[in-house]
Amino acid sequence: MKFVYTATVAALAVAAASAWPQSAAPTDPQIAAIVVTANQVDIDAGKLAKSKSAATDVKEFAQRMITDHSGVNKSATELVHKLHVKPESNATSQSLQQGGEQNIAALKKLTDGAFDRAYIDHEIAYHQSVIEALDKTLIPSAQNAELKALLVKVRPAFVAHLEHAKQLQASLGKTPE
Amino acid sequence: MIRYSRIGRCQRMGWVYARVLVGLLLTSGVVSVMADTNAAPKTHVVTIENMRFSPDALTVQRGDRVVWINKDLFAHTATAVSKAFDSHNIEPNASWTYVAGKPGEYDYVCALHPTMKARLTVL
């Protein structure tokens, strides 16, 4: 199912890798747009999984993603308002958006165990990429101290989600087709 | 006569004050003695932040209050694996208080985030 998450992951990989040379590091308004889009993409995938999956633990995980990423976005939105930062769409946020839409389109074609596995596989790749982007690009590039602090504060949530998704992946692997 | 009577009134008032003072001292003395011998319940705080319980191991006396304060951006719970206690959702910036009951070692988790684990020991 690699093709499912290629686009989202590629977008985050762009954010994470040296594609941002020192001079072209994302600005705070760009970081704000990347953060909000990244969360929204995962909320949307969660909503689909919650309605489509038949597995209780996958549905619960999906609800967790919806709640937690909505919480992060609420804080991020409040902060950018307070700082008078206007999120600025950019190549990374746009390709995140596109990747998210492609993921959902691909997931919609799947059912049952195949859907669950593809969703969880994507969640693992997605969270890994976000953590990498946070560490390599977003946190080091953030200029405003409060924005930087927010990014640092949300990181453990992405790590916990990744662990949770890996646990689910292992348990789904045991489930017969 | 009038003068003496006034003095007498002053003396009586003085006794009243003295008795009140002694009474207060006794009362506070009694309170402190009770605190020493009976170990008044304490309040312990567990902060939930960055997807962790801090401290992740806490030992309390039976009857102590444990307050979980959620400083994360989304809800968490403090749920004993044995179901001895369950906060249900603690929203961001909210808290939940549990009065420690039966002695024992209680492993607990966030029911929403299974990677979050901690232990409460009640003596």
Boltz contact constraints between the chains, C-beta under 6 A:
constraints:
  - contact:
      token1: [A, 64]
      token2: [B, 112]
      max_distance: 6.0
  - contact:
      token1: [A, 67]
      token2: [B, 74]
      max_distance: 6.0
  - contact:
      token1: [A, 68]
      token2: [B, 74]
      max_distance: 6.0
  - contact:
      token1: [A, 71]
      token2: [B, 73]
      max_distance: 6.0
  - contact:
      token1: [A, 71]
      token2: [B, 74]
      max_distance: 6.0
  - contact:
      token1: [A, 72]
      token2: [B, 73]
      max_distance: 6.0
  - contact:
      token1: [A, 75]
      token2: [B, 73]
      max_distance: 6.0
  - contact:
      token1: [A, 156]
      token2: [B, 50]
      max_distance: 6.0
  - contact:
      token1: [A, 156]
      token2: [B, 51]
      max_distance: 6.0
  - contact:
      token1: [A, 157]
      token2: [B, 51]
      max_distance: 6.0
  - contact:
      token1: [A, 160]
      token2: [B, 51]
      max_distance: 6.0
  - contact:
      token1: [A, 160]
      token2: [B, 113]
      max_distance: 6.0
  - contact:
      token1: [A, 160]
      token2: [B, 115]
      max_distance: 6.0
  - contact:
      token1: [A, 163]
      token2: [B, 115]
      max_distance: 6.0
  - contact:
      token1: [A, 164]
      token2: [B, 115]
      max_distance: 6.0
